[in-house]
Amino acid sequence: MRSDRPYESYAMFMALKLHFGSGNYDAVKYNFKSSANPNAFFKRRDKYFFAKVAGKYKDLKGFYISQFINGVDYVGSMLDETGDQHYKNYQKIHQSIHASFKKDISYLANEFDSFDEMLNSVDKQQPAIVPLYIQGTITLETVVILNNLTRFTDRADKVITETLSWPDRTRLINKYGKLLDSYDAKQCKDIILAAW
């Protein structure tokens, strides 16, 4: 392992933690740079965890994204079997993103009469597609791709008054949307058009 790899791990972690946090930081816009610096890193008590992540995972960005989208935001909690499973699931979905999307769209087309029905907020409730992701029926990636294509969260944000869970969900969908680049938008649009 290169000697700067643990610091790279820390810097990527900090950039993605800021990205998924409640602020306006955009990791893509700032090329995954943050105020992280080597001096701060070497003073941290948890630097061992970053070194362990750096030694175990080649794809630091993918590993940390897989943790943050699952609500794990402390590096020490990422190194157990659950953290490893989050990363394996993330890799599996990204390696076959279009097949996963097609499977989810097929399910959604059987459940909803129209494409818009699943994306619209009715009676100030979350769009019907969101609970399906929360239940594990469809993947977060499908929700994110659909949002990237339609911006349904922008419309929902204007009408949903609930403040307990929706703000966190819409932030996750939008923040992950800026990082999800393993799909072809045209191919996804074709899959949608073929289903409805």
C-alpha positions as CSV (number, residue, x, y, z in Angstrom):
1,M,0.0,0.0,0.0
2,R,1.3,3.5,-0.9
3,S,2.1,5.6,2.1
4,D,-0.4,8.3,1.1
5,R,-3.2,5.9,0.7
6,P,-4.6,6.2,4.2
7,Y,-4.7,10.0,3.8
8,E,-6.5,9.5,0.4
9,S,-9.0,7.4,2.2
10,Y,-9.6,10.1,4.8
11,A,-9.8,12.9,2.2
12,M,-12.4,10.9,0.2
13,F,-14.4,10.1,3.3
14,M,-14.5,13.8,4.3
15,A,-15.5,15.0,0.8
16,L,-18.3,12.4,0.7
17,K,-19.4,13.1,4.3
18,L,-19.7,16.8,3.4
19,H,-21.5,15.9,0.2
20,F,-24.2,13.7,1.8
21,G,-24.4,16.0,4.8
22,S,-27.1,18.7,5.2
23,G,-25.0,21.5,3.6
24,N,-24.6,22.6,0.0
25,Y,-21.2,21.1,-0.6
26,D,-21.1,19.3,-4.0
27,A,-18.2,16.7,-4.2
28,V,-18.4,16.5,-8.0
29,K,-18.3,20.3,-8.4
30,Y,-15.2,20.5,-6.1
31,N,-13.6,17.4,-7.5
32,F,-13.8,15.6,-4.2
33,K,-11.7,18.2,-2.5
34,S,-12.4,19.5,1.0
35,S,-10.6,21.2,3.8
36,A,-9.0,17.9,4.8
37,N,-5.3,18.1,5.3
38,P,-2.5,15.7,6.3
39,N,-1.9,17.5,9.6
40,A,-5.5,17.1,10.7
41,F,-5.5,13.5,9.6
42,F,-2.4,12.5,11.6
43,K,-3.9,14.1,14.7
44,R,-7.1,12.0,14.5
45,R,-7.5,9.0,16.8
46,D,-9.4,7.1,14.1
47,K,-6.7,7.2,11.4
48,Y,-6.2,3.5,11.8
49,F,-9.7,2.9,10.4
50,F,-8.9,4.9,7.3
51,A,-5.7,2.9,6.8
52,K,-7.7,-0.3,7.1
53,V,-10.2,0.9,4.5
54,A,-7.4,1.9,2.2
55,G,-5.8,-1.5,2.5
56,K,-9.0,-3.5,2.0
57,Y,-10.8,-1.5,-0.8
58,K,-9.3,-0.3,-4.1
59,D,-12.4,1.8,-5.0
60,L,-12.5,4.2,-2.1
61,K,-15.2,6.4,-3.6
62,G,-17.5,3.5,-4.3
63,F,-16.9,2.0,-0.9
64,Y,-17.7,5.3,1.0
65,I,-20.7,6.0,-1.2
66,S,-22.1,2.5,-0.4
67,Q,-21.9,3.3,3.2
68,F,-23.3,6.8,3.2
69,I,-26.4,5.8,1.1
70,N,-27.1,3.2,3.8
71,G,-26.9,5.8,6.6
72,V,-23.4,4.7,7.9
73,D,-21.4,7.8,8.5
74,Y,-18.7,6.8,11.0
75,V,-15.6,5.1,9.5
76,G,-15.3,2.7,12.4
77,S,-18.8,1.3,11.7
78,M,-18.0,0.7,8.1
79,L,-15.5,-2.1,8.7
80,D,-17.8,-4.8,9.9
81,E,-19.7,-7.4,7.9
82,T,-22.6,-5.1,7.3
83,G,-20.3,-2.5,5.8
84,D,-18.8,-5.1,3.5
85,Q,-22.3,-6.3,2.5
86,H,-23.3,-2.7,1.7
87,Y,-20.3,-2.5,-0.7
88,K,-21.0,-5.8,-2.3
89,N,-24.6,-4.9,-3.0
90,Y,-23.5,-1.5,-4.4
91,Q,-21.0,-3.2,-6.7
92,K,-23.6,-5.8,-7.8
93,I,-26.1,-3.1,-8.7
94,H,-23.6,-0.9,-10.5
95,Q,-22.1,-3.8,-12.5
96,S,-25.6,-4.5,-14.0
97,I,-27.3,-1.1,-13.5
98,H,-29.4,-1.4,-16.7
99,A,-30.6,-4.9,-15.9
100,S,-31.5,-3.8,-12.4
101,F,-33.3,-0.7,-13.7
102,K,-35.2,-2.8,-16.3
103,K,-36.3,-5.3,-13.6
104,D,-37.5,-2.4,-11.3
105,I,-39.3,-0.6,-14.2
106,S,-41.1,-3.9,-15.2
107,Y,-42.3,-4.2,-11.6
108,L,-43.4,-0.5,-11.5
109,A,-45.2,-0.8,-14.9
110,N,-47.3,-3.7,-13.4
111,E,-48.1,-1.7,-10.3
112,F,-49.0,1.7,-11.8
113,D,-51.3,2.5,-14.7
114,S,-49.1,5.5,-15.7
115,F,-45.5,6.6,-15.4
116,D,-46.5,9.9,-13.7
117,E,-48.7,8.1,-11.1
118,M,-45.7,6.7,-9.3
119,L,-43.8,10.0,-9.3
120,N,-46.5,12.5,-8.3
121,S,-47.2,13.5,-4.7
122,V,-50.9,12.9,-3.8
123,D,-52.4,14.6,-0.8
124,K,-49.0,16.0,0.2
125,Q,-47.7,12.4,0.6
126,Q,-44.3,11.2,-0.7
127,P,-44.4,9.9,-4.2
128,A,-45.5,6.2,-4.4
129,I,-42.1,5.2,-5.7
130,V,-40.3,6.3,-2.5
131,P,-41.9,3.8,-0.1
132,L,-41.2,1.0,-2.6
133,Y,-37.5,1.8,-2.3
134,I,-37.7,2.0,1.5
135,Q,-39.4,-1.4,1.6
136,G,-36.6,-2.8,-0.6
137,T,-38.9,-3.6,-3.5
138,I,-36.9,-1.5,-5.9
139,T,-33.4,-0.1,-5.6
140,L,-32.4,3.4,-4.6
141,E,-30.5,3.6,-7.9
142,T,-33.8,3.2,-9.8
143,V,-35.3,6.1,-7.8
144,V,-32.2,8.2,-8.4
145,I,-32.2,7.6,-12.1
146,L,-35.9,8.4,-12.4
147,N,-35.3,11.6,-10.4
148,N,-32.3,12.5,-12.6
149,L,-34.5,12.1,-15.7
150,T,-37.7,13.8,-14.3
151,R,-36.7,15.9,-11.3
152,F,-39.8,14.5,-9.5
153,T,-38.4,15.5,-6.1
154,D,-38.4,19.2,-7.1
155,R,-42.1,19.0,-7.6
156,A,-42.7,16.9,-4.5
157,D,-40.6,19.4,-2.4
158,K,-43.1,22.1,-3.3
159,V,-46.2,20.3,-1.9
160,I,-45.0,17.9,0.8
161,T,-45.3,19.6,4.2
162,E,-44.1,16.6,6.3
163,T,-40.7,17.4,7.8
164,L,-39.8,14.2,9.7
165,S,-38.4,12.0,6.9
166,W,-39.0,13.6,3.5
167,P,-36.2,16.2,3.7
168,D,-33.7,13.5,4.4
169,R,-35.0,11.3,1.7
170,T,-35.1,14.0,-1.0
171,R,-31.6,15.1,0.0
172,L,-30.3,11.5,-0.3
173,I,-31.9,11.1,-3.7
174,N,-30.6,14.4,-5.0
175,K,-27.1,14.1,-3.5
176,Y,-26.7,10.5,-4.8
177,G,-28.0,11.6,-8.1
178,K,-24.9,13.8,-8.6
179,L,-22.6,10.8,-8.0
180,L,-24.5,8.1,-9.9
181,D,-22.8,8.0,-13.3
182,S,-22.8,4.3,-14.2
183,Y,-25.9,4.4,-16.3
184,D,-26.8,5.6,-19.8
185,A,-29.7,8.0,-19.7
186,K,-30.9,7.2,-23.3
187,Q,-30.9,3.5,-22.5
188,C,-33.0,4.1,-19.3
189,K,-35.5,6.3,-21.2
190,D,-35.9,3.5,-23.8
191,I,-36.6,1.0,-21.0
192,I,-39.2,3.3,-19.6
193,L,-40.9,3.9,-23.0
194,A,-41.0,0.2,-23.7
195,A,-42.7,-0.5,-20.3
196,W,-45.6,2.1,-20.6
